[in-house]
Amino acid sequence: MGFSFPDWESRREHEGLRDAWLASQDFAAGQLDGLEADCVLCGMRTTLQLRGNPAAPDLREGLVCGHCGLNTRLRAALQLLRGQLAASASLSQPPLRRLLARLGLGGPPKPPEVYVTEQATPTFVWMQKHLGAHLHGSEYEPDPGKRHALTESLHSLGGTGEVVFRDLTALDFADASLDAVASFDVLEHVPDYRAAIGEMARVLKPGGACVATFPFNDLPDTLVRARVGPDGEIEHIEPPEYHGDPISGGILCFYHFGWDVLARFREAGFARAHMVMPYSLEQAIPYGMWTLLAIR
């Protein structure tokens, strides 16, 4: 269950959204730490853990599944990605292969090629183990010594492989080579985010999906918090806001995106772009888990 809108006008004064917001206020006022719910990723009844201030619960970042260890934002976004990959795989199979699959004949399908804009994180490790994809990751860290330390961190989390450096504005993948790109709270840290969107469009196959989360103000226009000036220096338009990351412990946020970000994805070559809000209180996914879904 959830909501999906192609633009601000279709979202305005939507009664279903209003009702979901009201129900989520009651949900947030209840006992959240130790609450039992059905985790969409684990496929089982789990116990939730509330991290942070219980007087002002952060339902997006602080409500964590006790089994997979992922917060609400990630559970919602990864389930959306997983569903998109499953639907895409079914549609992309030639008719003969689909028939053979229904009959239990033929070899296993080729796993989808997926790039996620992180690597030394629990999210990447979950994706390695459960997404059923040939997964590519990266960290924005050009220093080999620091990448070695990040690789050790990845292995300590249960992941495999070597951490690699990639720049989201200049990816090293061939054109139309990937089935999906996932980016979880990264795009707001890229000063030239339009170039990053263009690269995601370039590397995706026709019909490929981009699933992304970022700070979303649910207003028509993006709030620019900071920018890089002509001299290369950072200009702060709003008070500096830093988000935690596995490398530096804090990285500057340049944008709180608005509904106009959908136009930027369409301008970059995506055929469709929506803001999707998964919603299910039974699965502990309350109002507010806005996620971008764009189809190449």
C-alpha positions as CSV (number, residue, x, y, z in Angstrom):
1,M,0.0,0.0,0.0
2,G,1.2,3.5,-0.6
3,F,0.9,6.7,-2.7
4,S,2.5,7.8,-6.0
5,F,2.4,11.2,-7.6
6,P,4.0,12.6,-10.8
7,D,3.8,16.2,-9.7
8,W,2.9,18.7,-6.9
9,E,-0.5,19.4,-8.3
10,S,-1.7,15.8,-8.2
11,R,-0.4,15.6,-4.6
12,R,-2.1,18.8,-3.2
13,E,-5.0,18.3,-0.8
14,H,-5.1,14.5,-1.4
15,E,-7.5,13.1,1.1
16,G,-5.7,9.7,1.4
17,L,-2.5,11.5,2.3
18,R,-4.3,13.5,5.0
19,D,-5.8,10.4,6.5
20,A,-2.4,8.7,6.5
21,W,-0.8,11.6,8.2
22,L,-3.5,11.7,10.9
23,A,-3.2,7.9,11.5
24,S,0.6,8.3,11.7
25,Q,0.3,10.9,14.4
26,D,-1.5,8.4,16.6
27,F,1.1,5.8,15.7
28,A,3.9,8.0,16.7
29,A,2.3,8.8,20.0
30,G,2.2,5.2,21.0
31,Q,4.8,2.9,22.5
32,L,7.3,2.4,19.6
33,D,10.3,0.8,21.3
34,G,9.6,-2.9,21.5
35,L,6.6,-2.7,19.2
36,E,6.0,-5.8,17.1
37,A,5.4,-5.3,13.4
38,D,5.8,-7.2,10.0
39,C,9.1,-6.2,8.5
40,V,8.7,-5.9,4.7
41,L,12.3,-7.0,4.1
42,C,12.5,-9.8,6.6
43,G,9.1,-11.2,5.8
44,M,8.4,-12.0,9.4
45,R,7.1,-10.5,12.6
46,T,9.9,-8.6,14.3
47,T,10.4,-6.3,17.3
48,L,11.2,-2.7,16.6
49,Q,13.8,-0.6,18.4
50,L,13.5,3.2,18.8
51,R,16.8,5.0,18.7
52,G,17.2,8.7,19.7
53,N,14.8,10.9,21.7
54,P,11.6,9.0,22.6
55,A,9.9,12.3,23.3
56,A,10.4,13.3,19.7
57,P,10.7,10.0,17.8
58,D,12.4,10.1,14.4
59,L,10.2,7.7,12.5
60,R,12.3,8.0,9.3
61,E,15.8,7.3,10.7
62,G,15.3,6.0,14.3
63,L,12.7,3.2,14.1
64,V,14.8,0.1,13.4
65,C,13.9,-3.5,12.7
66,G,15.4,-5.7,15.4
67,H,16.2,-8.4,12.8
68,C,17.6,-6.7,9.7
69,G,18.7,-3.6,11.6
70,L,17.5,-1.2,9.0
71,N,15.4,1.9,9.6
72,T,12.0,2.8,8.2
73,R,13.3,4.9,5.2
74,L,15.6,2.0,4.1
75,R,13.0,-0.7,4.6
76,A,10.5,1.2,2.5
77,A,13.0,2.1,-0.3
78,L,14.6,-1.4,-0.5
79,Q,11.2,-3.0,-0.7
80,L,10.3,-0.7,-3.6
81,L,13.6,-1.5,-5.3
82,R,13.1,-5.2,-4.8
83,G,9.6,-5.1,-6.3
84,Q,10.7,-3.0,-9.2
85,L,13.5,-5.5,-10.0
86,A,11.1,-8.4,-9.8
87,A,8.6,-6.8,-12.2
88,S,11.3,-5.7,-14.6
89,A,12.8,-9.2,-14.7
90,S,9.5,-10.8,-15.5
91,L,8.8,-8.3,-18.3
92,S,12.3,-8.5,-19.8
93,Q,12.3,-12.2,-20.2
94,P,11.7,-13.4,-23.8
95,P,8.4,-15.3,-24.2
96,L,10.2,-18.7,-24.6
97,R,12.2,-18.2,-21.4
98,R,9.1,-17.2,-19.5
99,L,7.4,-20.4,-20.7
100,L,10.3,-22.5,-19.8
101,A,10.5,-20.9,-16.3
102,R,6.8,-21.7,-15.7
103,L,7.5,-25.3,-16.7
104,G,10.5,-25.4,-14.4
105,L,12.9,-25.8,-17.3
106,G,15.9,-23.8,-18.5
107,G,18.7,-22.3,-16.5
108,P,18.4,-19.6,-13.9
109,P,17.8,-16.1,-15.1
110,K,20.8,-13.7,-15.2
111,P,20.8,-11.5,-12.1
112,P,20.1,-7.8,-12.6
113,E,23.0,-5.4,-12.6
114,V,22.5,-2.9,-9.8
115,Y,24.6,0.1,-8.7
116,V,24.2,1.6,-5.2
117,T,25.9,4.8,-4.2
118,E,27.5,3.4,-1.0
119,Q,29.5,0.3,0.0
120,A,30.9,0.3,3.5
121,T,27.4,0.2,5.1
122,P,24.9,-2.2,6.6
123,T,22.6,-1.3,3.8
124,F,25.1,-2.5,1.1
125,V,25.7,-5.7,3.1
126,W,21.9,-6.4,3.2
127,M,21.7,-5.8,-0.5
128,Q,24.6,-8.2,-1.2
129,K,22.9,-10.9,0.8
130,H,19.3,-10.5,-0.1
131,L,18.7,-8.4,-3.2
132,G,19.5,-11.2,-5.7
133,A,21.5,-8.9,-7.9
134,H,25.0,-8.5,-9.3
135,L,25.7,-5.5,-7.0
136,H,28.1,-2.7,-7.6
137,G,28.9,-0.2,-4.9
138,S,31.3,2.6,-4.2
139,E,32.4,5.3,-1.8
140,Y,33.4,8.8,-2.7
141,E,36.9,8.3,-1.3
142,P,39.9,8.7,-3.7
143,D,42.6,7.9,-1.1
144,P,43.7,4.2,-1.3
145,G,44.6,4.1,2.4
146,K,41.2,5.3,3.5
147,R,39.5,2.9,1.1
148,H,41.5,0.0,2.6
149,A,40.1,1.0,6.0
150,L,36.6,1.2,4.6
151,T,37.1,-2.3,3.0
152,E,38.0,-3.6,6.5
153,S,34.8,-2.0,7.8
154,L,32.8,-3.6,5.1
155,H,34.1,-7.0,5.9
156,S,33.5,-6.5,9.7
157,L,29.8,-5.8,8.8
158,G,29.7,-9.2,6.9
159,G,30.1,-7.9,3.4
160,T,32.5,-9.0,0.7
161,G,34.7,-7.3,-1.9
162,E,36.9,-4.3,-2.1
163,V,35.6,-0.8,-1.6
164,V,36.1,1.3,-4.8
165,F,36.0,5.0,-5.6
166,R,33.3,6.4,-7.9
167,D,32.1,9.9,-8.6
168,L,28.4,10.0,-9.1
169,T,28.8,12.9,-11.6
170,A,31.3,10.8,-13.8
171,L,30.5,7.1,-13.4
172,D,32.7,4.4,-15.0
173,F,29.8,2.2,-16.3
174,A,29.0,1.9,-20.0
175,D,25.9,3.4,-21.5
176,A,22.7,1.4,-20.8
177,S,24.5,-1.2,-18.8
178,L,22.6,-1.3,-15.6
179,D,19.1,-2.5,-14.6
180,A,18.8,-0.2,-11.6
181,V,20.6,2.5,-9.6
182,A,19.9,3.0,-5.9
183,S,20.9,6.1,-4.0
184,F,19.9,6.5,-0.3
185,D,20.4,10.0,1.1
186,V,23.4,10.8,-1.1
187,L,22.1,13.2,-3.9
188,E,21.7,16.1,-1.5
189,H,25.5,16.0,-0.9
190,V,26.4,16.4,-4.6
191,P,26.8,20.1,-5.5
192,D,26.2,19.4,-9.2
193,Y,23.2,17.1,-8.6
194,R,21.9,17.6,-12.2
195,A,25.1,16.0,-13.5
196,A,24.6,13.1,-11.2
197,I,21.0,12.6,-12.4
198,G,22.3,12.7,-16.0
199,E,24.9,10.0,-15.2
200,M,22.2,7.8,-13.6
201,A,20.1,8.1,-16.7
202,R,23.1,7.4,-19.0
203,V,24.1,4.1,-17.4
204,L,20.5,2.7,-17.1
205,K,19.1,0.4,-19.7
206,P,15.7,1.4,-21.2
207,G,13.2,0.5,-18.6
208,G,15.8,0.5,-15.9
209,A,14.8,2.1,-12.5
210,C,16.3,4.7,-10.2
211,V,15.2,4.5,-6.6
212,A,16.4,7.3,-4.4
213,T,15.8,8.9,-1.1
214,F,16.9,12.4,0.0
215,P,15.7,15.1,2.3
216,F,12.3,16.1,0.7
217,N,10.5,19.2,1.8
218,D,7.2,18.2,0.1
219,L,7.0,21.7,-1.4
220,P,7.0,22.8,-5.1
221,D,10.6,24.1,-5.1
222,T,13.9,22.7,-3.9
223,L,15.6,24.6,-1.0
224,V,19.2,25.3,-1.9
225,R,21.1,25.3,1.4
226,A,24.6,25.8,0.0
227,R,26.4,26.1,-3.3
228,V,29.9,26.1,-4.8
229,G,30.8,29.6,-5.9
230,P,32.8,30.6,-9.0
231,D,36.0,30.6,-7.0
232,G,35.4,27.0,-5.8
233,E,34.5,28.1,-2.3
234,I,31.3,27.0,-0.6
235,E,28.6,29.6,-0.1
236,H,26.1,29.0,2.7
237,I,22.6,30.2,1.9
238,E,21.1,28.5,5.0
239,P,22.8,27.6,8.3
240,P,25.2,24.7,7.5
241,E,23.6,21.2,7.9
242,Y,25.8,18.1,8.2
243,H,24.7,14.5,7.9
244,G,26.6,11.5,9.3
245,D,28.5,9.3,6.9
246,P,31.0,6.3,7.3
247,I,34.0,8.3,6.1
248,S,34.1,11.7,7.8
249,G,31.4,11.6,10.3
250,G,29.7,14.6,8.8
251,I,29.1,15.8,5.2
252,L,27.5,19.1,4.1
253,C,23.9,19.0,2.8
254,F,23.4,21.2,-0.2
255,Y,19.7,20.6,-0.9
256,H,16.4,19.8,0.5
257,F,14.6,18.7,-2.7
258,G,11.1,19.7,-3.7
259,W,8.7,18.4,-6.3
260,D,10.7,20.2,-9.0
261,V,13.3,17.5,-8.8
262,L,11.0,15.3,-10.8
263,A,11.4,17.7,-13.8
264,R,15.2,17.4,-13.4
265,F,14.9,13.6,-13.8
266,R,12.7,13.9,-16.9
267,E,15.0,16.5,-18.4
268,A,17.9,14.0,-18.0
269,G,16.1,11.4,-20.1
270,F,13.9,9.4,-17.7
271,A,10.6,8.5,-19.3
272,R,8.7,8.6,-16.0
273,A,9.4,10.1,-12.6
274,H,7.2,9.9,-9.5
275,M,7.5,10.6,-5.8
276,V,6.3,7.4,-4.1
277,M,5.3,7.2,-0.4
278,P,5.1,3.6,0.8
279,Y,2.6,3.4,3.7
280,S,1.6,0.6,6.0
281,L,1.2,1.0,9.8
282,E,1.0,-2.8,10.1
283,Q,4.5,-2.9,8.7
284,A,5.6,0.1,10.7
285,I,5.9,2.3,7.6
286,P,4.1,5.5,8.6
287,Y,3.5,8.7,6.6
288,G,6.6,10.5,5.3
289,M,8.8,7.9,3.7
290,W,9.0,9.8,0.4
291,T,11.0,7.9,-2.2
292,L,11.8,8.8,-5.8
293,L,11.1,6.2,-8.5
294,A,12.2,7.1,-12.0
295,I,12.1,4.8,-15.0
296,R,14.5,5.2,-17.9
